Structures are given as C-alpha cells and as structure tokens.
C-alpha cells in the first residue's frame, strides 16, 4: 500500500484515540518527508534499506514505510485498525443526522494539519460540508489570522471548492470576543464569511456582570452565528483543568434565542462545554445548537460522537441542531442572522 497513506492513517487513528501529540507528529512528519521524495529516491531507500538515515524518519516510521512498500498492511496500522471501536455507545441517531462540522482548525492557525487534509478527511467521514474556522488576530499564541491572511485563506477555500465534488468547504472563523464584546476582525470581512463562531479566550475569570455584558454584546452582533464553548472550562487533558467562567446563563441564552445564535455543544473531551445543566437550560429556553468538534487534527473530526452522545442523552431534537440541516438551509440561516 502507499506508505504516505499508511503513515497518515496511523496518525488519524492515534489522534482519534487521543494519543500523545508527539507520537502523532512523528507519523505525520514522516508522511510529509516521504511525500516530498521522488519515485527514484523512494526506490533507492527501499532497496538499500536506508529509511532510518532519512531526516524525519525514525525506526518505527521506517518499518511502516518498508512494510507498505512490500505490499503489506504495516503491522502498526493493522493493530490500530483492529483496536478501532465506536467512541461512544450512544448518540448514534444524532450522529447519523449530522451533515457537517462547523468548527475546526488547520495549520493556518493552531491546527496540526493542512486545511486540504482536514476537508478531505471530513468528506471521508461522510460529511457533506465542513467549516474551517481558524482563529482571529488577537490570539497570537494560536497564530490568529490577520485580515490579509484571512483574505488569502478565502481564495484557497474557493479553489478547494472547485476541486472537491459533492462536498462544500465553508469559509468561517473562530473570532475572539474582545473585552467590550466586539469581534476581533474587520466587520466587512466577517460579512463575507459563511459562518462565524464567536468565543471568549481571555480574562475567563472576569466577574459575572462583566462576562455577561461581553457575551451578550457579541451575541447581538449580527455577524455572530454560533456562540463557541461558552464557559471556557477544561475538565481534563494536557493543559490541566480550568473552572467555568461565571455569567448570567439565562440572560446569555435569552440573547442567543432572541438574536438567533446557536449555542455550541463542543465535543472536545477535555471541554465537554457547556455542562449538561446549561445545555438543558438553553434547550428549555428555546435555543438552537451546533454540535462541533473544535478539531485541530484530522483524527479529532470523529470527536462529533462525544457531542452527539451528550445531546441525545439530554433530549435535544436533531431539528434544533443547525448542522443537521442541508447546506442551503444552513447558509440561508447564517445569512439571515447577519
């Protein structure tokens, strides 16, 4: 089999299983190295058994490459395939209803894989659309996109849509909600996008009054379509834990209902945001939802199952989840909110 495909599939399955980042990076780096070689170079290294001398290729990835070029399914890949199982037991009906993902990242900001690979993976998982929502400029640690870089990405997405069939790449952004509730990108540029996820990433320990004011201002902005990971909490993972931000949830969710903004059910295992009681409150108040992965790597695009399991267990009607809608209906709704 193709060694690049084998290495990338191992990376995908490791990401899906929430393996350590350094392990995943080794396989993806090796795939990039092999992809950059000529056919003659590949043949020479295989004949001379010299894969271990190539920078960026270690003993384990060298074995995968060699086995793949012998026409075998590499042992490491087969083991991961054999171990693959559904991420959750529940949420299957909701997962079947979802048509896409409206929050993911690429190497344009703090994601680990190119935009094209994220979209090709999304399509392979059965999505009919997926939004790229890289960060906005203020989030410098995440290489947030300046206005000029976002314009460049818009052209890349246009080109990608021309190249892909039976799939729609949606141009989006995860825009920072600034201290006063304004959005961290030019308004005229936000107006060009298909979908805008607005999220708080700073001063998460603000008092309730300040945070409520900040969030409501952002929700009232006609460019906002989705309120991202509203409490900002972390419940596990390499970054440690972080408590929920405090805000008047009834006021915030009433603003979401009034201004037709969906509440994100963030599927990342370390976030599980909002907490269950807030999902129930938002549902009782008549809010719409978006179940998203916030994926930063291709294998994380399967994290949708976690959000679907929570939503289904809490009795959320699939019709109230905007990414169960066909793309035409979704885009009409996004435009109507802006």
C-alpha positions in Angstrom: 0.0 0.0 0.0 1.0 3.6 -0.3 3.4 4.4 2.6 2.2 8.0 2.8 -1.4 6.9 3.2 -0.4 4.3 5.8 1.5 6.9 7.9 -1.4 9.3 7.7 -3.9 6.7 8.6 -1.8 5.8 11.7 -1.7 9.5 12.6 -5.5 9.7 12.2 -6.2 6.6 14.4 -3.8 7.9 17.0 -5.5 11.3 17.1 -8.9 9.6 17.3 -7.7 7.7 20.3 -6.3 10.9 21.9 -2.7 9.7 21.8 0.2 11.9 22.8 0.8 14.7 20.3 4.5 13.8 19.9 3.5 10.3 18.7 1.1 11.6 16.1 3.6 14.3 14.9 6.2 11.6 14.2 4.0 9.8 11.8 2.7 12.9 10.1 6.2 14.3 9.7 7.4 11.0 8.2 4.5 11.1 5.7 5.4 14.6 4.7 9.0 13.5 4.2 8.1 10.5 2.0 5.7 12.6 0.0 8.5 15.0 -0.8 10.8 12.3 -2.3 11.0 11.3 -5.9 10.0 7.8 -7.1 13.7 7.1 -7.6 14.6 8.2 -4.1 11.9 6.0 -2.6 13.1 3.0 -4.7 16.7 3.6 -3.7 15.9 3.8 0.1 13.8 0.7 -0.1 16.4 -1.3 -1.9 19.2 -0.1 0.3 17.1 -0.4 3.5 18.2 3.1 4.4 15.0 4.6 5.6 16.5 5.1 9.0 19.0 7.5 7.6 16.4 9.9 6.2 15.9 13.0 8.4 12.4 13.0 9.9 12.1 9.2 9.8 12.6 7.1 12.9 12.8 3.4 13.5 9.0 2.9 13.8 8.1 5.0 10.8 10.8 3.4 8.8 9.3 0.0 9.5 5.9 1.2 8.4 7.3 2.6 5.2 9.2 -0.5 4.4 6.3 -2.8 5.1 3.9 -0.7 3.0 6.3 -0.7 0.0 6.4 -4.5 0.3 2.7 -4.5 -0.4 1.8 -5.3 3.2 -0.5 -3.6 5.6 2.0 -2.4 8.1 1.7 -4.2 11.4 1.4 -1.0 13.4 -1.5 0.1 11.2 -3.3 -3.2 11.4 -3.0 -3.2 15.1 -4.7 0.2 15.3 -7.4 -0.9 12.8 -8.1 -3.9 15.0 -8.4 -1.8 18.1 -10.7 0.7 16.5 -14.2 0.8 18.1 -17.0 3.4 18.3 -16.0 6.3 20.6 -19.4 6.2 22.4 -22.2 3.8 22.8 -25.0 6.4 22.5 -25.7 9.3 20.2 -25.9 7.2 17.1 -29.2 8.7 15.8 -27.9 12.3 16.3 -24.6 11.4 14.7 -26.4 10.0 11.7 -28.4 13.2 11.4 -25.4 15.5 11.3 -24.3 16.6 7.9 -21.2 18.5 8.8 -19.0 20.2 11.4 -18.9 24.0 11.9 -15.8 24.4 14.0 -12.3 23.1 13.1 -8.7 24.4 12.7 -5.8 23.9 10.4 -2.2 24.9 10.1 -3.3 28.3 9.1 -3.7 28.9 12.8 -3.0 26.4 15.6 -4.2 23.2 13.9 -1.8 20.4 13.1 -2.7 19.6 9.5 -3.3 21.5 6.3 -6.7 22.8 5.5 -7.0 20.5 2.5 -6.3 17.4 4.6 -8.9 18.4 7.2 -11.5 18.8 4.5 -10.7 15.6 2.6 -10.9 13.7 6.0 -14.2 15.4 6.8 -15.6 14.2 3.4 -14.3 10.7 4.0 -16.2 10.6 7.3 -19.4 11.2 5.5 -19.8 15.0 5.9 -21.4 16.9 3.1 -19.8 20.1 4.4 -17.3 21.4 6.9 -16.3 24.9 8.1 -12.8 26.0 8.5 -12.7 28.3 11.5 -9.2 29.3 12.2 -8.5 31.9 14.9 -8.6 35.7 14.7 -5.6 38.0 15.0 -5.7 38.7 18.8 -5.0 35.1 19.6 -1.3 35.4 18.7 -0.3 32.2 20.5 -2.6 30.4 18.1 -1.2 32.3 15.0 -4.6 34.0 14.5 -5.3 35.2 11.0 -4.8 38.9 10.2 -7.3 40.4 7.7 -4.8 39.8 4.9 -4.2 36.2 5.8 -7.9 35.6 6.1 -8.4 37.0 2.6 -5.7 34.6 1.4 -7.5 31.7 3.0 -10.8 32.7 1.4 -9.2 32.3 -2.0 -7.7 28.9 -1.0 -11.2 27.8 0.1 -12.7 29.0 -3.2 -10.1 27.0 -5.1 -10.6 23.9 -2.9 -14.4 24.1 -3.5 -13.8 24.0 -7.3 -11.6 20.9 -6.8 -13.8 18.9 -4.5 -17.0 17.3 -5.6 -20.2 16.5 -3.6 -18.7 18.5 -0.7 -18.8 22.1 0.4 -16.0 23.8 2.3 -17.5 26.6 4.3 -15.4 29.6 5.0 -15.6 30.5 8.6 -13.7 31.9 11.6 -13.5 31.4 15.3 -13.4 35.1 16.2 -12.3 36.3 19.6 -14.9 38.1 21.7 -13.0 41.2 22.9 -13.3 42.7 26.4 -16.1 45.0 25.3 -18.0 42.3 23.4 -16.8 43.5 19.9 -15.4 40.9 17.5 -11.8 40.6 16.6 -11.9 41.0 12.8 -13.0 43.6 10.3 -16.8 43.7 10.1 -16.8 43.9 6.3 -14.6 40.8 6.1 -16.8 38.9 8.6 -19.7 39.7 6.3 -18.0 37.7 3.5 -17.8 34.5 5.5 -20.2 31.6 5.6 -20.2 31.1 9.3 -18.8 32.9 12.3 -18.1 31.2 15.7 -17.6 33.8 18.4 -15.7 32.7 21.5 -14.2 34.1 24.6 -10.5 33.2 25.1 -9.2 35.8 27.5 -10.0 37.0 31.0 -12.0 33.9 31.7 -12.1 34.7 35.4 -14.0 38.0 35.0 -16.9 38.7 37.3 -20.3 37.6 36.2 -21.6 41.1 35.2 -18.6 41.9 33.0 -18.7 38.5 31.3 -22.4 38.6 30.7 -22.2 42.1 29.2 -19.3 41.0 27.0 -21.0 37.8 25.7 -24.4 39.5 25.1 -22.8 42.2 23.1 -21.1 39.6 20.9 -24.3 37.6 20.5 -26.2 40.8 19.5 -23.6 41.4 16.8 -25.3 40.4 13.5 -22.1 38.6 12.3 -22.2 36.0 15.1 -23.8 32.7 14.1 -22.6 30.4 16.9 -21.5 31.0 20.5 -18.4 28.8 21.0 -17.5 26.8 24.1 -19.4 29.3 26.3 -17.9 28.5 29.7 -14.3 28.0 28.6 -13.9 25.2 31.1 -11.3 22.4 30.8 -12.2 19.2 32.7 -9.1 17.0 31.8 -6.1 16.8 29.4 -2.6 18.0 28.9 -3.5 21.7 29.6 -4.8 20.8 33.1 -8.3 21.8 34.3 -10.0 25.2 34.4 -13.2 26.2 36.1 -16.2 27.5 34.2 -16.5 31.2 33.6 -19.3 32.9 35.5 -22.1 34.7 33.7 -25.8 35.0 33.9 -26.7 32.0 31.8 -30.4 32.9 31.4 -29.5 36.4 30.1 -26.9 34.9 27.7 -29.2 32.2 26.4 -32.1 34.6 26.0 -29.8 36.7 23.9 -29.0 33.6 21.8 -32.7 32.9 21.3 -33.6 36.5 20.5 -30.7 37.1 18.1 -30.9 33.6 16.5 -27.4 32.5 17.6 -26.7 28.8 18.1 -25.2 27.5 21.3 -22.2 25.3 20.6 -22.0 21.8 22.1 -18.3 21.5 22.0 -17.3 17.8 21.5 -13.7 18.0 22.7 -13.3 15.5 25.5 -11.3 18.0 27.6 -14.0 20.7 27.2 -17.5 19.0 27.2 -18.8 22.6 27.1 -21.4 23.6 28.0 -22.0 21.5 31.1 -25.2 19.4 31.0 -27.2 21.7 33.2 -26.5 24.6 30.8 -27.4 22.5 27.7 -30.7 21.7 29.4 -31.3 25.4 30.3 -30.6 26.5 26.7 -32.9 23.8 25.4 -35.7 24.9 27.8 -35.2 28.5 26.7 -35.7 27.6 23.0 -32.1 27.9 21.8 -30.7 26.3 18.7 -27.5 24.3 18.9 -24.4 23.4 16.9 -22.6 20.2 17.7 -18.9 20.7 16.7 -15.5 19.1 17.2 -13.2 22.1 17.5 -10.8 19.7 15.8 -7.2 20.6 15.5 -6.2 17.4 13.6 -7.9 15.1 11.2 -8.5 12.2 13.7 -10.3 14.6 16.0 -13.0 15.1 13.4 -14.5 11.9 14.8 -15.0 13.6 18.2 -18.5 14.6 17.0 -19.6 11.3 18.6 -18.9 12.7 22.0 -21.1 15.8 21.5 -23.8 13.7 19.8 -24.0 11.3 22.8 -24.4 14.2 25.2 -27.0 15.9 23.1 -29.1 12.8 22.5 -28.9 11.8 26.2 -30.2 15.3 27.1 -33.1 15.0 24.7 -32.0 17.6 22.1 -34.2 17.4 19.0 -32.0 17.0 15.9 -34.0 19.6 14.1 -32.7 22.2 16.6 -29.1 21.4 15.7 -28.1 23.6 12.8 -25.6 21.2 11.3 -28.2 18.6 10.8 -29.6 20.9 8.1 -28.8 20.7 4.4 -26.1 23.2 3.4 -28.5 25.5 1.5 -30.8 25.9 4.6 -27.8 26.4 6.9 -26.3 29.1 4.7 -29.7 30.9 4.4 -30.0 30.8 8.2 -26.4 32.1 8.7 -27.1 35.0 6.2 -30.4 35.8 7.9 -28.6 36.3 11.3 -26.2 38.7 9.7 
